[in-house]
């Protein structure tokens, strides 16, 4: 994955952490064709990028992401065919699927507006931290569509429960940072200027785990959310634990604890 050629994404690799910035501030980081393509390429490219252990997703300017760039799509010549419309739909949808499938935990730092597809980017993340200015909504129903799009009908009920999810999806109303914290949609609310600092402790704690253990934890959480039974979830946990217990990094963790030192992981 050649991150240097991205036009609308800034990817700063700090050791094992990618700090990824949506970079269309003059358009409130709305999803145009280039940004959609680059987000898809980036998150799909993480599948085997094991040197990257954590991703922090953020945005430049005063908004996280205002959703689809309606000006660009409205300016396309002629009415798109059903197949063309479906292609646009699935390209954006596939970003959310790639975010869930990539083995790296994704932390989203949300400031300002996170609407429609921008809201779904936040929902698809593993951890969300909101700036005090954050305002999020499933804007789809506001533009003549259903409120259920880009994973919103899947993620929201699991994060905040059916009642609050129904309220947000049926009305398209905004949820601000403080209420998002109360309903467990976000993990913390901080001043916008402190978003990066607020993410750092999460990053540090994740990097203190074994690489395989971190990847398989995300994998098991994804499985357990839709597990058909307790037994199925526990069977997955048993499998993951035995896999991790056979690694050199597990043995290094035990040795480091006994010797009262920081472990040195080799992802083996």
PyMOL commands that set and color helices and strands:
alter all, ss='L'
color gray80, all
select helices_A, chain A and resi 3-5+25-27+33-45+70-74+82-101+117-123+139-143+152-160+162-171+177-182+192-207+211-225+230-245+248-259
alter helices_A, ss='H'
color red, helices_A
select strands_A, chain A and resi 9-14+17-22+54-59+105-110+113-115+127-131+135-137+175-176+188-190
alter strands_A, ss='S'
color yellow, strands_A
deselect
rebuild
show_as cartoon
